[in-house]
Amino acid sequence: MAALWRSGTFGRRLLKGDFMPIRKYASGGTFGPETIRDMTTALERIRIILKLENPDDPLVEVVAKKVISLASEGIFDPKEIERLVIADTKRPP
């Protein structure tokens, strides 16, 4: 994880506000601003780890919905969401 920050990729995107909106995938869920921020952070970190640069990649939607599902279950920590989604996601080489 520290490599994400050292590479500067995540930090630069965070500062620029260059994030994919997770609300696009939240169907009817009501989340507060802090939860939205945490879900967005988790989604972006996962996209970097999985190298999901194309927002139209079908796996982006799968990952986003898993992030939303975990938040709906009361898991809000971005690092924990990231860990759980990565453990659950299998991407062919």
C-alpha positions, 0 to 999 in steps of 0.5 A, spaced: 500 500 500 505 504 501 507 503 494 501 507 491 503 513 495 510 513 494 509 512 486 504 518 487 499 516 482 494 515 488 496 522 491 496 526 485 489 523 483 486 525 490 489 532 489 486 533 483 479 530 484 480 525 478 476 520 481 470 515 478 464 517 481 461 511 485 454 514 486 453 511 478 453 504 481 449 506 487 442 504 486 437 507 491 443 507 497 443 513 501 450 514 504 453 520 507 458 524 505 464 521 509 461 514 507 461 516 499 468 519 500 471 512 503 467 508 498 470 512 493 477 512 496 477 504 496 474 504 489 480 508 486 485 504 490 482 498 488 482 500 480 490 502 481 492 495 484 488 492 479 490 496 473 483 498 471 484 504 467 478 504 462 472 506 466 468 502 461 471 495 463 466 491 466 470 489 472 470 496 474 462 495 475 463 489 479 468 492 484 464 498 485 458 494 487 462 490 491 465 496 495 457 499 495 455 492 498 460 492 503 459 499 505 451 497 506 454 491 511 457 497 515 464 496 513 467 503 512 474 503 512 477 504 505 483 499 507 478 494 509 474 494 503 480 494 499 483 488 502 476 484 502 475 486 495 482 484 492 481 478 496 474 476 492 476 479 485 480 474 481 482 477 474 485 473 469 492 475 467 
